[in-house]
Amino acid sequence: MEDYRSKSFWLESLPQTITPNPGLSGSKKTNVVVIGGGYTGLSTGYHLKQLQPGLEVSVLESDICGYGASGRNGGFSMTLFGLTKGITKFRFNDKKAHSAQAYMEDAVDYLHDFIELNQIDCDYEKSGYLLVGTSPAQVKRIEHDFKIMEDWGLKGVEHWDRNRLKDEFNTSFYKIGWFEKRCGILNPARLAREMKRLAQEKGVVIYENSPVTDFKKLSSSKFLVKTGKGEITADYLVFATNAYSILFPQLKSIQRPVFTHIVMTEPLSDYQLDAIGWKNRAGIEDARDLIHYYRLTKDNRIVMGGGDVSLGYGSQLNRDLNEKTFSHLQNHVLEIFPQLKGIRFTHKWGGPVSVTLDMTPVIGYLGENKKAIFSMGCLGHGVSMTFTNGRAIAEMICKKETQRTQMFFMGRKIIPWPPDLISYGAAHAIRGFMKMEDAILYK
Ligand SMILES: Cc1cc2nc3c(=O)[nH]c(=O)nc-3n(C[C@H](O)[C@H](O)[C@H](O)COP(=O)(O)OP(=O)(O)OC[C@H]3O[C@@H](n4cnc5c(N)ncnc54)[C@H](O)[C@@H]3O)c2cc1C
């Protein structure tokens, strides 16, 4: 069995032992099979049982619930959709970009309320999200998106100038910021494991250590899903496999995995914390192409992620570690907060995010009869989004029309990634371009 705790600080520090549920064996029947036990899969299962308690729902997870991005991410619950508001507006239109913002605001609020209502112990702090500009070009980019939000009449987003930023932080690094107070930070693995518990309490059957190896249509209304040791038939099939969807040939062209990495410091002393400021503890991102994202943990460590990404060839998923990026991230902590010179870095890890060619999420169907559903492409912005996407998928299966099921990215036409060699070249070219822009413009 894999050492799951080694996959992130969050998994390592789970208070309870990680004992996987028994895997699928023999032949079983159910109404809905969900493949993947991250936020998307667990939220889909939970909401299906909430909407239709009589429905039989099974989740098949290859490892343990929270093994993927859901157990390794930065823990920002935020409203970002796609890359930036400006790009979403350009790619679709103003109305759709605005509706995406509304979807995400609802997603952040819903996750917050869900955690409170169910008393989920995942260190949620409603400390807000701060997007900072650290160079003139980043300032321009933030001003541009801020103007879009002003035109939408958005409340709840504050414009922070240098003086306001100086009140919060003892660094001269930040030139401008926008602050969104509805957002929060949380412990991602605790959320995933608690979602497993809540889904099971609702009656969802969860099989762990059950990698799906194959699936096929038996008739217009039945699927057969196979794992190494068992098989299960179902009326509906949900692919909640995110970046790992690359392993299914039928889904390969929809998205590609891209790997993002994180380093983490030892806990800061009161003296160190005082020296850097960071009074409101907001989760922070900068406005580069290859963003840095960083935050404090409950025990006052700094989590610093991003700065670059790793790409695998074809279905390669072994890019969790990247020493060059780790070293860049460690240096970046000291670049922003030189007061922390000498701080120890105790953890480093990485994981895959799912990227569509137009860098926009999609919930779609395989086949004509809308009974096999997939959800992908949330980039590094999937914590609140995948939770709500799971809710939307449950509504779609239960034929309940809501604002969520009407969103423009449900069933949207997807631009396919080309075959492996070209995709690999294209992804490297995009990353290279972003790195160059960051070095020249957005540094
Ligand atoms: C390092 C990192 C930092 C991030 N930071 C943030 C952040 O701060 N904020 C934010 O909003 N988003 C962030 N993200 C993105 C966010 O974590 C994801 O969008 C979200 O967790 C995706 O959830 P999911 O359930 O769709 O996928 P996953 O959590 O990846 O779950 C997919 C599951 O499918 C399982 N699986 C794969 N293949 C099979 C198979 N054949 N059979 C059965 N099961 C299978 C996997 O084991 C996995 O558990 C980050 C991601 C990473 C990697």
The ligand as an SDF file (V2000), in Angstrom:
LIG
                    3D

 53 58  0  0  0  0  0  0  0  0999 V2000
   -0.6870   21.4880   -5.2520 C   0  0  0  0  0  0  0  0  0  0  0  0
   -2.0880   21.9620   -5.5540 C   0  0  0  0  0  0  0  0  0  0  0  0
   -2.5220   23.1740   -5.0320 C   0  0  0  0  0  0  0  0  0  0  0  0
   -3.8220   23.6060   -5.2820 C   0  0  0  0  0  0  0  0  0  0  0  0
   -4.2920   24.7040   -4.6220 N   0  0  0  0  0  0  0  0  0  0  0  0
   -5.6010   25.0580   -4.7290 C   0  0  0  0  0  0  0  0  0  0  0  0
   -6.1350   26.0800   -3.9170 C   0  0  0  0  0  0  0  0  0  0  0  0
   -5.4790   26.6280   -3.0230 O   0  0  0  0  0  0  0  0  0  0  0  0
   -7.4290   26.4410   -4.1310 N   0  0  0  0  0  0  0  0  0  0  0  0
   -8.2030   25.8470   -5.0570 C   0  0  0  0  0  0  0  0  0  0  0  0
   -9.3560   26.2420   -5.2340 O   0  0  0  0  0  0  0  0  0  0  0  0
   -7.7310   24.8080   -5.8050 N   0  0  0  0  0  0  0  0  0  0  0  0
   -6.4610   24.3790   -5.6370 C   0  0  0  0  0  0  0  0  0  0  0  0
   -5.9940   23.3100   -6.3390 N   0  0  0  0  0  0  0  0  0  0  0  0
   -6.9290   22.5860   -7.2180 C   0  0  0  0  0  0  0  0  0  0  0  0
   -7.8930   21.7170   -6.4270 C   0  0  0  0  0  0  0  0  0  0  0  0
   -7.1780   20.9980   -5.4500 O   0  0  0  0  0  0  0  0  0  0  0  0
   -8.6010   20.7490   -7.3830 C   0  0  0  0  0  0  0  0  0  0  0  0
   -9.2560   21.4900   -8.3920 O   0  0  0  0  0  0  0  0  0  0  0  0
   -9.6420   19.8730   -6.6970 C   0  0  0  0  0  0  0  0  0  0  0  0
   -9.1400   19.3080   -5.5090 O   0  0  0  0  0  0  0  0  0  0  0  0
  -10.0710   18.7730   -7.6480 C   0  0  0  0  0  0  0  0  0  0  0  0
  -10.9260   17.8940   -6.9720 O   0  0  0  0  0  0  0  0  0  0  0  0
  -11.4250   16.5990   -7.7230 P   0  0  0  0  0  0  0  0  0  0  0  0
  -12.2500   15.8280   -6.7780 O   0  0  0  0  0  0  0  0  0  0  0  0
  -12.0510   16.9820   -9.0090 O   0  0  0  0  0  0  0  0  0  0  0  0
  -10.1000   15.8190   -8.1010 O   0  0  0  0  0  0  0  0  0  0  0  0
   -9.0630   15.0230   -7.2130 P   0  0  0  0  0  0  0  0  0  0  0  0
   -9.0300   15.4980   -5.8230 O   0  0  0  0  0  0  0  0  0  0  0  0
   -7.7800   14.9690   -7.9530 O   0  0  0  0  0  0  0  0  0  0  0  0
   -9.7050   13.5820   -7.1560 O   0  0  0  0  0  0  0  0  0  0  0  0
   -9.6440   12.6550   -8.2020 C   0  0  0  0  0  0  0  0  0  0  0  0
   -9.6270   11.2800   -7.5620 C   0  0  0  0  0  0  0  0  0  0  0  0
   -9.7380   10.2790   -8.5640 O   0  0  0  0  0  0  0  0  0  0  0  0
   -8.9790    9.1720   -8.1390 C   0  0  0  0  0  0  0  0  0  0  0  0
   -8.7140    8.3320   -9.3090 N   0  0  0  0  0  0  0  0  0  0  0  0
   -7.8450    8.5700  -10.3110 C   0  0  0  0  0  0  0  0  0  0  0  0
   -7.8840    7.5610  -11.2240 N   0  0  0  0  0  0  0  0  0  0  0  0
   -8.8220    6.7000  -10.7790 C   0  0  0  0  0  0  0  0  0  0  0  0
   -9.3120    5.4580  -11.2810 C   0  0  0  0  0  0  0  0  0  0  0  0
   -8.8560    4.8960  -12.4060 N   0  0  0  0  0  0  0  0  0  0  0  0
  -10.2620    4.8170  -10.5630 N   0  0  0  0  0  0  0  0  0  0  0  0
  -10.7400    5.3370   -9.4050 C   0  0  0  0  0  0  0  0  0  0  0  0
  -10.2930    6.5040   -8.8950 N   0  0  0  0  0  0  0  0  0  0  0  0
   -9.3520    7.1840   -9.5740 C   0  0  0  0  0  0  0  0  0  0  0  0
   -7.7250    9.8080   -7.5430 C   0  0  0  0  0  0  0  0  0  0  0  0
   -7.0550    8.9360   -6.6700 O   0  0  0  0  0  0  0  0  0  0  0  0
   -8.3100   11.0180   -6.8250 C   0  0  0  0  0  0  0  0  0  0  0  0
   -8.5890   10.7700   -5.4610 O   0  0  0  0  0  0  0  0  0  0  0  0
   -4.6920   22.8440   -6.1300 C   0  0  0  0  0  0  0  0  0  0  0  0
   -4.2380   21.6480   -6.6770 C   0  0  0  0  0  0  0  0  0  0  0  0
   -2.9490   21.1990   -6.3890 C   0  0  0  0  0  0  0  0  0  0  0  0
   -2.4850   19.9000   -6.9610 C   0  0  0  0  0  0  0  0  0  0  0  0
  1  2  1  0
  2  3  1  0
  2 52  2  0
  3  4  2  0
  4  5  1  0
  4 50  1  0
  5  6  2  0
  6  7  1  0
  6 13  1  0
  7  8  2  0
  7  9  1  0
  9 10  1  0
 10 11  2  0
 10 12  1  0
 12 13  2  0
 13 14  1  0
 14 15  1  0
 14 50  1  0
 15 16  1  0
 16 17  1  0
 16 18  1  0
 18 19  1  0
 18 20  1  0
 20 21  1  0
 20 22  1  0
 22 23  1  0
 23 24  1  0
 24 25  2  0
 24 26  1  0
 24 27  1  0
 27 28  1  0
 28 29  2  0
 28 30  1  0
 28 31  1  0
 31 32  1  0
 32 33  1  0
 33 34  1  0
 33 48  1  0
 34 35  1  0
 35 36  1  0
 35 46  1  0
 36 37  1  0
 36 45  1  0
 37 38  2  0
 38 39  1  0
 39 40  1  0
 39 45  2  0
 40 41  1  0
 40 42  2  0
 42 43  1  0
 43 44  2  0
 44 45  1  0
 46 47  1  0
 46 48  1  0
 48 49  1  0
 50 51  2  0
 51 52  1  0
 52 53  1  0
M  END
$$$$
